[in-house]
Amino acid sequence: MSIAPDHGGSSLRPVLWLFLFALAPGIWQLLHPEAFGFGHGFEMSAIAKRLAERGEFGNPFEPINTGPTAVVPPLYPFYLAGLIKILRRPELIAFVATIANVFANALVAGWMPGLAAIFYGSTLPGIVAGLLWIPAARLMPQWDVGFTTAGLVLFCLMTASLLAPGGAVWLRGASAGAIAGLLSLMNPVVVLVCVLWVAVLARARRVPLPCFARYGSALVLALALMNVPWLIRNYGLFHTVVLRTNFGMTLYSSNNDCAESSLFKDGRNGCYQSTHPVASESEARLLGSIGEVEFDRRRTADAMAWIRSHPERFRQLTFERIFEFWFPERVVPAWPAYAMWAITVLSIPGFILMAVRRIPLTVFLAAVWLLYPLMYYVVVSSDRYRYPILWTSLLAAGFFVERAIAPRYTLSR
């Protein structure tokens, strides 16, 4: 079976309507802000302030001065720092950053029909997916998640047109690698999704091996080059090759005697405030005294020691986190969580139907759902970890709903 776009359903009208519809709940959240902001406890905004004020990428755990940092990727803090330098007024900075998040979420809705055309040869499942996305989307301008999700969807759309035999294969591969490189500088984990997408799409389209080798080589090279300046900077500061230095501290604050399954529960019982340097003065001071790399190593070792000595509790926490990744807790606001529950439930029969119909990109969904969440199963759960791959569930859910309403097969064999 080959992937064949449904040109008859490729009108820009549903894209525009989905984008406009998706703006409404975002604007409502903007006017009624709940559970988002740029205050104490948000590392990216703290680094952005330091960048704007002193030109230093550091001090993520304000007010404690812990020096240069690599606890988060650099791109989004640089973006926020640019807003601070240009706009200067705090209320205007927050407004522009938040409205940009509104537009990023709306773009995801508008791009769903295009992705559906790639998956199914029809835009109709994508229209359903875009409608399902609208109540699930949350404003989180203090994090990169909105831009990362939109950027990952754009990467998939662009590489679907770039990955084809013909002239300038190296240039097209390098272009895809540059986009993946930018995404890695916002969230390195999503590179896994990029690689899986390109590999599965090339196989589904039967791209000749020499063409794929040239395209893939150029992509990997461009991706690596995009990260070289960040790696050089970190090596000069920490004397080791490192992309991020936050895994150990997150693992430790997630697996200890007071730990619960989710970030919300850990915050409610005070465990997070006592074990993570973003909220614990003692942890932040220790980090500042021994350095981020050594602190991360120590906290990784502490977490692993606790896991070995508490295997049953660790299993219980892990099982709870697996469930909460797919069915996140009801936090403020609660309705995006309910929407994500519905998307997850609908995506299961959608995936089964895709497998039965032998839709080529079914294996992509399976690989993403199997591999991407693994690291999030061992740390405190949070709904923002799911958002970068929520669109994969949306497509499966949209396919199931569209098949149930209009059982019409639009893929060519």
C-alpha positions as CSV (number, residue, x, y, z in Angstrom):
1,M,0.0,0.0,0.0
2,S,1.4,3.4,-0.9
3,I,0.6,6.8,0.6
4,A,-1.5,8.8,-1.8
5,P,-2.7,12.4,-0.9
6,D,-6.4,13.1,-1.3
7,H,-6.0,16.2,-3.5
8,G,-9.8,16.8,-3.5
9,G,-9.7,17.4,0.2
10,S,-6.6,19.6,0.3
11,S,-8.4,22.9,0.4
12,L,-6.9,25.6,2.6
13,R,-10.4,26.4,4.0
14,P,-10.5,23.8,6.8
15,V,-6.9,24.7,7.7
16,L,-7.9,28.4,8.1
17,W,-11.1,27.6,10.1
18,L,-9.3,25.2,12.4
19,F,-6.6,27.8,13.0
20,L,-9.3,30.5,13.8
21,F,-11.3,28.2,16.0
22,A,-8.2,27.2,17.9
23,L,-7.4,30.9,18.7
24,A,-10.6,31.2,20.7
25,P,-9.8,29.0,23.7
26,G,-6.2,30.3,23.7
27,I,-7.4,33.9,23.9
28,W,-9.8,32.8,26.7
29,Q,-6.9,31.3,28.6
30,L,-4.9,34.5,28.0
31,L,-7.7,36.6,29.5
32,H,-8.3,34.1,32.4
33,P,-4.8,33.0,33.3
34,E,-4.6,29.8,35.3
35,A,-1.5,27.8,36.2
36,F,1.0,29.6,34.0
37,G,3.3,32.5,34.5
38,F,6.9,33.7,34.6
39,G,7.6,33.9,38.3
40,H,9.9,32.0,40.7
41,G,10.2,28.3,39.9
42,F,10.5,28.6,36.1
43,E,14.1,28.0,35.1
44,M,13.7,29.2,31.5
45,S,12.4,32.6,32.4
46,A,15.0,33.0,35.2
47,I,17.8,32.3,32.7
48,A,16.2,34.7,30.2
49,K,16.3,37.5,32.9
50,R,19.9,36.8,33.5
51,L,20.7,36.8,29.8
52,A,18.9,40.1,29.3
53,E,20.5,41.8,32.3
54,R,24.0,40.4,32.3
55,G,24.5,38.5,29.1
56,E,25.0,35.2,31.1
57,F,23.2,32.0,30.4
58,G,22.9,31.0,34.1
59,N,21.3,31.4,37.5
60,P,18.2,29.2,36.8
61,F,17.4,28.8,40.5
62,E,16.9,32.4,41.5
63,P,17.5,34.1,43.9
64,I,20.5,31.7,44.6
65,N,23.3,32.5,42.2
66,T,24.5,29.1,40.9
67,G,26.4,30.5,37.9
68,P,26.5,29.3,34.3
69,T,24.0,26.5,33.5
70,A,22.9,23.8,31.1
71,V,19.9,22.6,33.0
72,V,17.6,23.5,30.0
73,P,18.3,23.8,26.3
74,P,19.2,27.3,25.1
75,L,16.8,28.3,22.4
76,Y,13.7,29.2,24.3
77,P,15.5,31.2,27.0
78,F,17.3,33.2,24.3
79,Y,13.9,33.9,22.7
80,L,12.5,35.1,26.1
81,A,15.6,37.2,26.7
82,G,15.1,38.8,23.3
83,L,11.6,39.8,24.3
84,I,12.9,41.2,27.6
85,K,15.5,43.3,25.8
86,I,13.1,44.6,23.2
87,L,9.9,45.1,25.2
88,R,11.3,45.9,28.7
89,R,7.9,46.2,30.4
90,P,7.1,42.9,32.3
91,E,3.4,43.0,31.5
92,L,4.1,43.5,27.8
93,I,6.7,40.7,27.8
94,A,4.3,38.3,29.3
95,F,1.5,39.3,26.9
96,V,3.7,38.8,23.8
97,A,5.1,35.5,25.0
98,T,1.7,34.2,25.8
99,I,0.0,35.4,22.6
100,A,2.8,33.7,20.7
101,N,1.9,30.5,22.5
102,V,-1.7,31.0,21.5
103,F,-0.7,31.2,17.9
104,A,1.6,28.2,18.1
105,N,-1.2,26.1,19.5
106,A,-3.6,27.3,16.8
107,L,-1.1,26.4,14.1
108,V,-1.0,22.8,15.4
109,A,-4.8,22.6,14.9
110,G,-4.5,24.1,11.4
111,W,-1.7,21.7,10.3
112,M,-3.6,18.5,11.3
113,P,-5.3,18.1,7.9
114,G,-1.9,18.3,6.2
115,L,-0.5,15.5,8.4
116,A,-3.7,13.4,7.9
117,A,-3.2,13.7,4.1
118,I,0.3,12.2,4.5
119,F,-0.9,9.4,6.8
120,Y,-4.3,8.5,5.2
121,G,-4.5,10.2,1.8
122,S,-7.4,12.3,3.2
123,T,-7.6,15.5,5.2
124,L,-10.9,14.5,6.9
125,P,-9.2,12.6,9.9
126,G,-7.0,15.7,10.3
127,I,-10.0,18.0,10.6
128,V,-11.4,15.7,13.4
129,A,-7.9,15.7,14.9
130,G,-7.7,19.5,14.8
131,L,-11.1,19.8,16.5
132,L,-10.0,17.4,19.2
133,W,-6.8,19.3,19.8
134,I,-8.6,22.6,20.5
135,P,-9.9,21.7,24.0
136,A,-6.7,19.8,24.8
137,A,-4.3,22.7,24.2
138,R,-2.9,24.6,27.1
139,L,-1.0,27.8,27.4
140,M,2.4,27.2,28.9
141,P,4.5,30.2,27.8
142,Q,7.0,29.7,30.6
143,W,8.1,26.6,28.8
144,D,9.1,25.7,25.2
145,V,6.4,23.1,24.8
146,G,4.1,25.1,22.5
147,F,6.8,26.0,20.1
148,T,8.3,22.5,20.3
149,T,5.0,20.9,19.4
150,A,4.3,23.2,16.6
151,G,7.9,22.9,15.3
152,L,7.8,19.1,15.4
153,V,4.5,19.1,13.4
154,L,6.1,21.5,10.9
155,F,9.1,19.3,10.6
156,C,7.0,16.4,9.7
157,L,5.0,18.4,7.1
158,M,8.2,19.8,5.5
159,T,10.2,16.6,5.4
160,A,7.2,14.8,3.8
161,S,7.7,17.1,0.8
162,L,11.5,17.2,1.0
163,L,12.1,13.4,1.2
164,A,11.9,12.3,-2.4
165,P,14.3,11.2,-5.1
166,G,15.5,13.9,-7.4
167,G,18.0,16.7,-7.5
168,A,19.4,18.6,-4.5
169,V,18.9,15.6,-2.1
170,W,21.8,16.9,0.0
171,L,20.3,20.3,0.3
172,R,16.9,19.0,1.2
173,G,18.4,16.7,3.8
174,A,20.4,19.6,5.3
175,S,17.3,21.7,5.4
176,A,15.5,19.0,7.4
177,G,18.5,18.6,9.6
178,A,18.6,22.4,10.4
179,I,15.0,22.3,11.5
180,A,15.7,19.2,13.6
181,G,18.7,21.0,15.1
182,L,16.5,23.9,16.1
183,L,14.1,21.5,17.7
184,S,16.9,19.8,19.6
185,L,17.9,23.2,21.0
186,M,14.4,23.5,22.5
187,N,14.0,19.9,23.6
188,P,16.6,17.2,22.6
189,V,14.2,14.3,23.2
190,V,12.1,15.2,20.2
191,V,15.0,14.4,17.9
192,L,14.0,10.7,18.4
193,V,10.6,11.5,16.8
194,C,12.3,13.3,13.9
195,V,14.6,10.3,13.2
196,L,11.7,7.8,13.4
197,W,9.5,9.9,11.1
198,V,12.2,10.2,8.4
199,A,13.1,6.5,8.6
200,V,9.5,5.2,8.5
201,L,8.4,7.7,5.9
202,A,11.3,6.8,3.6
203,R,10.4,3.1,4.0
204,A,6.7,3.8,3.4
205,R,7.5,5.7,0.2
206,R,10.1,3.2,-1.0
207,V,12.7,5.8,-1.3
208,P,15.8,4.3,-3.0
209,L,18.6,3.4,-0.5
210,P,21.2,5.7,-2.1
211,C,18.8,8.6,-2.1
212,F,17.9,8.0,1.6
213,A,21.6,7.6,2.5
214,R,22.5,11.0,1.0
215,Y,19.4,12.6,2.5
216,G,20.0,11.0,6.0
217,S,23.7,11.9,6.0
218,A,23.0,15.5,5.3
219,L,20.3,15.6,7.9
220,V,22.4,14.1,10.6
221,L,25.4,16.4,9.7
222,A,23.2,19.5,9.8
223,L,21.6,18.4,13.1
224,A,25.0,17.9,14.7
225,L,26.4,21.2,13.4
226,M,23.4,23.1,14.9
227,N,24.4,21.7,18.3
228,V,28.2,22.3,18.1
229,P,28.2,25.8,19.5
230,W,26.2,24.7,22.5
231,L,28.4,21.7,23.1
232,I,31.6,23.8,22.8
233,R,30.2,26.3,25.3
234,N,29.3,23.6,27.8
235,Y,32.6,21.8,27.4
236,G,34.5,25.0,28.0
237,L,32.5,25.6,31.2
238,F,32.0,22.1,32.6
239,H,35.0,20.3,31.0
240,T,32.8,17.5,29.7
241,V,30.5,16.9,26.7
242,V,27.0,17.6,27.9
243,L,23.7,18.7,26.4
244,R,21.8,19.1,29.6
245,T,22.5,18.8,33.3
246,N,19.1,18.3,34.9
247,F,18.4,14.5,34.6
248,G,19.9,13.5,37.9
249,M,18.2,16.3,39.9
250,T,14.9,15.4,38.3
251,L,15.3,11.7,38.9
252,Y,16.3,12.3,42.5
253,S,13.3,14.6,43.2
254,S,11.1,11.9,41.6
255,N,12.4,8.9,43.5
256,N,12.9,9.3,47.2
257,D,11.2,8.6,50.5
258,C,8.6,11.4,50.1
259,A,8.1,11.1,46.3
260,E,4.7,10.7,44.7
261,S,3.9,9.9,41.1
262,S,3.2,13.4,39.8
263,L,4.7,16.8,40.0
264,F,1.4,18.1,41.3
265,K,1.3,15.6,44.2
266,D,5.0,16.2,45.0
267,G,4.3,19.9,45.2
268,R,1.2,19.4,47.3
269,N,3.1,17.3,49.9
270,G,6.2,19.5,49.9
271,C,8.5,16.8,48.5
272,Y,9.4,18.8,45.4
273,Q,10.2,21.9,47.5
274,S,12.6,19.9,49.6
275,T,14.4,17.9,47.0
276,H,14.8,20.0,43.8
277,P,17.0,23.1,43.6
278,V,14.4,25.1,41.8
279,A,12.4,25.2,45.1
280,S,14.9,24.2,47.8
281,E,17.5,26.7,48.9
282,S,19.7,24.0,50.4
283,E,19.8,22.0,47.2
284,A,20.5,25.1,45.1
285,R,23.4,26.1,47.4
286,L,24.9,22.6,47.2
287,L,24.6,22.8,43.4
288,G,26.3,26.1,43.4
289,S,29.1,24.9,45.6
290,I,30.0,21.7,43.7
291,G,28.9,22.6,40.2
292,E,26.0,21.4,38.0
293,V,27.7,18.4,36.5
294,E,28.9,17.0,39.8
295,F,25.6,17.7,41.4
296,D,23.8,15.9,38.6
297,R,26.1,12.9,39.0
298,R,25.6,12.8,42.8
299,R,21.8,13.0,42.5
300,T,21.7,10.4,39.8
301,A,23.7,8.0,42.1
302,D,21.4,8.9,45.0
303,A,18.3,8.2,43.0
304,M,19.7,4.9,41.7
305,A,20.6,3.8,45.2
306,W,17.1,4.6,46.4
307,I,15.6,2.7,43.5
308,R,17.7,-0.4,44.2
309,S,16.8,-0.3,47.9
310,H,13.0,0.4,47.3
311,P,12.2,-1.8,44.2
312,E,8.5,-2.3,45.1
313,R,7.9,1.4,45.7
314,F,9.7,2.3,42.5
315,R,7.6,-0.2,40.5
316,Q,4.4,1.3,42.0
317,L,5.5,4.9,41.1
318,T,6.5,3.8,37.6
319,F,3.1,2.1,36.9
320,E,1.3,5.2,38.2
321,R,3.4,7.4,36.0
322,I,2.8,5.3,32.9
323,F,-0.9,5.7,33.5
324,E,-0.6,9.4,34.1
325,F,1.5,10.0,31.0
326,W,-1.5,8.8,28.9
327,F,-4.2,10.0,31.3
328,P,-2.8,13.1,33.0
329,E,-4.0,14.4,36.3
330,R,-6.7,17.0,36.5
331,V,-4.9,20.1,37.3
332,V,-6.0,23.7,36.9
333,P,-7.5,24.1,34.3
334,A,-9.0,20.6,34.4
335,W,-10.7,20.4,31.0
336,P,-7.4,19.9,28.9
337,A,-6.8,16.7,30.9
338,Y,-10.3,15.5,30.2
339,A,-9.7,16.2,26.5
340,M,-6.4,14.2,26.6
341,W,-8.2,11.3,28.2
342,A,-10.7,11.2,25.4
343,I,-8.0,11.5,22.8
344,T,-6.1,8.6,24.3
345,V,-9.2,6.4,24.5
346,L,-10.2,7.2,20.9
347,S,-6.6,6.7,19.6
348,I,-6.5,3.0,20.7
349,P,-9.2,1.7,18.3
350,G,-7.9,4.2,15.8
351,F,-4.4,2.6,16.0
352,I,-5.9,-0.9,15.8
353,L,-7.9,0.1,12.7
354,M,-4.7,1.5,11.1
355,A,-2.9,-1.7,11.7
356,V,-5.8,-3.8,10.3
357,R,-5.9,-1.5,7.2
358,R,-2.0,-1.8,7.0
359,I,-1.5,1.9,6.8
360,P,2.2,2.4,6.3
361,L,2.8,5.0,9.0
362,T,1.2,2.8,11.7
363,V,4.7,1.6,12.6
364,F,5.7,5.2,13.2
365,L,3.0,5.7,15.8
366,A,3.9,2.4,17.5
367,A,7.6,3.3,17.7
368,V,6.9,6.8,19.1
369,W,4.4,5.6,21.7
370,L,6.8,2.8,22.7
371,L,10.1,4.8,22.9
372,Y,9.4,8.5,23.5
373,P,7.7,8.2,26.9
374,L,10.3,5.8,28.5
375,M,12.3,8.5,30.2
376,Y,9.1,10.1,31.5
377,Y,8.0,6.9,33.2
378,V,10.7,7.2,35.8
379,V,10.2,10.9,36.8
380,V,7.3,12.8,38.2
381,S,4.5,13.0,35.6
382,S,3.3,16.2,34.1
383,D,0.9,16.9,31.2
384,R,3.5,19.0,29.4
385,Y,5.7,16.0,28.8
386,R,2.9,14.5,26.6
387,Y,2.2,17.5,24.4
388,P,5.1,17.1,21.9
389,I,3.7,13.8,20.7
390,L,0.0,14.4,21.4
391,W,-0.6,15.0,17.7
392,T,0.3,11.3,17.0
393,S,-2.6,10.3,19.2
394,L,-4.8,12.9,17.6
395,L,-4.3,11.5,14.2
396,A,-5.2,8.0,15.3
397,A,-8.2,9.3,17.2
398,G,-9.3,11.4,14.2
399,F,-9.0,8.4,11.9
400,F,-11.2,6.3,14.2
401,V,-13.9,9.0,14.5
402,E,-13.8,9.7,10.7
403,R,-14.1,6.0,9.9
404,A,-17.0,5.6,12.4
405,I,-18.9,8.6,10.9
406,A,-18.0,8.0,7.2
407,P,-16.6,4.6,6.5
408,R,-14.9,5.4,3.3
409,Y,-11.4,4.1,2.4
410,T,-9.2,6.9,0.9
411,L,-5.9,5.2,0.7
412,S,-4.7,3.8,-2.6
413,R,-3.3,0.3,-2.9
